[in-house]
Amino acid sequence: MGEKNDNSGKILSFFVSHDLLIGGTWFCHRLVQRYTFNPPDQQMRKKMLDHILLGSRHRSCLHVRTRRGKITLSVHEIVIAEVRFKVVAQKPRSQPKVCSAKLRDEVTREAFCAEVKRYLDESDIVEGAEQSWANFRTALNAAATKLLIPEKRVHKPWITVETLALIRKRAELQLRKHSSAEALLVFSNCCKEIRKALRSDKREWLKDKGETIQDYSDRGDLNEVFGSQNNYAGSRVLIKVN
């Protein structure tokens, strides 16, 4: 595979020190399939210069080979590897995520303080700074889990209960829309009614959001004004910031 030089010893010591393996040495191939350097000058010898290194996490290698042919404009052949990965399911969060932005609301902040105080009053009296801090931290986590858990996002929050009832009705009509021409007409009219209701619901939702942001602007609460813009995307109502 060509002549060895000082670089070969250096790279081998690097592999050993980092627990790496050369993927191309695992599989038996002909010499012509091992070359990765194909010089244009026929007087130069072909060499194996390009390697794929595998660590301890990727030892389940299925195949390593060179892709011969005029694929690239370089004198180096493409080295490809097939590696099998095992997908591990993500573990659920032990501690639920809390939304500290809710503490900006005065009512929520007072309820949070009252919940922490109630938990501390019910807990036993302990001595020592570490035990006191542990009780206080437990009280904070309990109050946050009860009051500061973020609400689950709805894909389309502007849909009202009446429109959802129409959507369920459409699902029932869809099962028997091919039974007769009258059933197909009823299904078509229900779809038109749903589209009309969705447009009306979104228009009312955007109007309410715009009024809420305008109230924040009148009070000078710019944090709430700019924080509500993500939920207000797509509106054409002009918001005036004083």
C-alpha atoms as one frame of an Amber mdcrd trajectory, in Angstrom:
protein
   0.000   0.000   0.000   2.864   2.397  -0.659   5.895   3.408   1.363   5.654
   4.284   5.041   7.072   7.473   6.539   7.156   9.188   9.911   3.523  10.312
   9.557   2.293   6.728   9.652   3.818   6.187  13.098   2.402   9.468  14.378
  -1.111   8.709  13.213  -0.974   5.192  14.657   0.039   6.560  18.056  -2.812
   9.068  17.787  -5.295   6.231  17.123  -4.054   4.251  20.110  -4.103   7.211
  22.512  -7.693   8.144  21.590  -9.055   4.588  21.328  -9.853   4.889  17.619
 -10.021   2.200  14.982  -9.489   2.407  11.229 -12.729   1.286   9.646 -11.108
   0.235   6.383  -9.032  -2.482   8.095 -12.091  -4.414   9.313 -13.151  -5.739
   5.925 -11.318  -7.735   3.291 -11.129  -6.013  -0.094  -8.936  -6.319  -3.099
  -5.966  -3.965  -3.280  -7.547  -1.939  -6.037 -10.515  -1.267  -3.719  -8.299
  -0.122  -0.845  -6.507   2.679  -2.630  -7.794   6.133  -1.759  -5.128   8.180
  -3.599  -5.075   7.720  -7.367  -2.334   9.979  -8.796  -2.653  11.222 -12.366
   1.011  10.416 -12.978   1.367   6.718 -13.648   4.934   6.731 -12.306   3.643
   7.509  -8.802   2.287   4.674  -6.739  -1.243   4.469  -5.482  -1.590   4.914
  -1.747  -4.077   4.533   1.077  -4.179   8.023   2.585  -7.828   8.619   3.530
  -9.407   6.783   6.451 -12.631   6.684   8.409 -12.016   6.558  12.148 -14.483
   4.844  14.448 -14.752   5.484  18.159 -16.179   3.297  20.879 -19.720   4.592
  20.198 -19.646   3.598  16.517 -18.222   0.096  16.615 -21.333  -1.331  14.950
 -19.921  -0.620  11.500 -21.425  -2.654   8.672 -19.125  -1.799   5.797 -16.326
   0.583   4.781 -15.201   0.888   1.169 -14.041   3.339  -1.474 -16.314   4.706
  -4.156 -14.267   4.347  -7.300 -14.930   6.252 -10.476 -14.835   9.759 -11.894
 -17.132  11.187  -9.238 -14.995  14.077  -8.059 -12.344  16.238  -9.678  -9.852
  15.294  -6.965  -7.239  12.558  -7.136  -8.641  11.113  -3.902 -11.336   8.476
  -3.958 -14.464   8.822  -1.834 -14.473   6.646   1.294 -17.935   5.705   2.560
 -19.056   3.760   5.609 -22.287   2.119   6.703 -22.846   2.394  10.442 -25.802
   1.084  12.410 -27.141   3.358  15.140 -29.455   2.526  17.995 -31.995   5.211
  18.768 -32.545   5.632  22.494 -35.826   7.052  23.708 -35.490  10.330  25.538
 -36.156  10.089  29.233 -39.008  12.196  30.581 -38.179  15.280  32.593 -38.082
  14.578  36.309 -38.990  18.185  37.107 -41.740  19.881  35.079 -40.845  23.090
  33.323 -42.190  26.253  34.952 -42.981  29.649  33.442 -41.469  32.380  35.602
 -43.082  35.057  33.400 -46.380  34.375  35.164 -44.971  36.071  38.260 -45.331
  39.403  36.466 -49.046  39.152  37.120 -49.827  40.583  40.552 -52.558  38.052
  41.351 -50.335  35.099  40.423 -47.424  36.544  42.393 -49.540  36.966  45.545
 -50.915  33.425  45.189 -47.381  32.075  44.745 -46.119  33.846  47.881 -49.130
  32.615  49.866 -48.547  29.035  48.688 -44.874  29.160  49.710 -45.774  30.606
  53.115 -48.436  27.949  53.660 -45.996  25.154  52.821 -43.346  26.554  55.158
 -45.867  26.885  58.005 -46.933  23.257  57.614 -43.358  21.915  57.491 -41.464
  20.971  60.633 -39.057  23.394  62.228 -35.476  22.358  61.541 -32.095  23.595
  62.675 -29.208  24.426  60.409 -28.864  26.482  57.262 -28.787  23.486  54.928
 -32.027  21.988  56.232 -33.741  25.382  56.157 -32.662  25.973  52.601 -33.831
  22.465  51.620 -37.307  23.165  53.046 -37.450  26.543  51.325 -36.386  25.037
  48.010 -39.007  22.319  48.332 -41.632  24.970  49.039 -40.621  26.928  45.956
 -40.772  23.831  43.754 -44.162  22.810  45.113 -45.650  26.277  44.595 -44.124
  26.562  41.112 -45.464  23.147  40.115 -48.936  24.172  41.246 -49.117  27.725
  39.868 -46.375  28.285  37.286 -46.786  25.311  34.972 -47.156  26.685  31.397
 -50.347  25.891  29.607 -50.198  23.453  26.741 -50.055  25.222  23.438 -52.995
  24.805  21.124 -52.178  24.605  17.448 -55.067  26.945  16.569 -56.196  28.722
  19.723 -58.815  30.842  17.971 -61.144  27.888  17.288 -64.240  28.127  19.478
 -66.291  25.331  20.989 -69.077  25.814  18.449 -66.637  25.399  15.559 -65.199
  22.247  17.132 -68.733  20.840  17.316 -69.146  21.530  13.599 -65.841  19.768
  12.883 -67.009  16.686  14.781 -70.280  16.804  12.882 -68.379  16.942   9.596
 -66.446  13.807  10.571 -69.749  11.976  11.047 -71.149  13.249   7.745 -68.005
  12.225   5.896 -68.690   8.548   6.634 -71.996   8.580   4.761 -71.473  11.313
   2.177 -71.361   8.773  -0.686 -74.622   7.114   0.298 -76.776   9.583  -1.641
 -76.658  12.907  -3.448 -78.481  14.588  -0.591 -75.884  13.380   1.936 -73.104
  14.713  -0.281 -74.840  18.099  -0.456 -75.206  18.205   3.339 -71.505  17.392
   3.746 -70.515  20.117   1.284 -72.667  22.708   3.076 -71.138  21.694   6.417
 -67.608  22.219   5.011 -68.557  25.698   3.793 -70.026  26.530   7.188 -66.855
  25.371   8.953 -64.617  27.494   6.727 -66.808  30.512   7.354 -66.788  29.872
  11.124 -62.986  29.479  11.185 -62.477  32.808   9.443 -64.862  34.503  11.847
 -63.226  32.924  14.914 -59.742  33.971  13.818 -60.919  37.502  13.105 -62.445
  37.820  16.576 -59.369  36.273  18.206 -57.044  38.711  16.477 -59.294  41.600
  17.468 -59.187  40.572  21.134 -55.404  40.161  21.007 -55.053  43.591  19.447
 -57.165  45.187  22.179 -55.084  43.433  24.845 -51.808  44.659  23.355 -53.257
  48.150  23.038 -54.120  48.089  26.754 -50.523  47.091  27.574 -49.289  49.933
  25.375 -51.536  52.483  27.086 -50.183  51.417  30.463 -46.588  51.636  29.194
 -45.842  47.927  29.713 -43.570  47.428  26.706 -42.422  43.972  27.846 -45.933
  42.618  27.463 -46.410  44.531  24.193 -43.409  42.997  22.462 -43.884  39.644
  24.203 -47.376  39.262  22.711 -46.310  39.877  19.127 -45.626  36.200  18.463
 -49.236  35.318  19.238 -50.434  38.264  17.184 -48.671  37.361  13.924 -50.696
  37.941  10.807 -52.830  40.798  12.121 -53.373  43.911  10.073 -54.502  46.059
  12.985 -52.237  49.025  13.614 -50.811  49.073  17.144 -49.859  52.483  18.420
 -47.111  52.542  21.067 -47.095  55.684  23.201
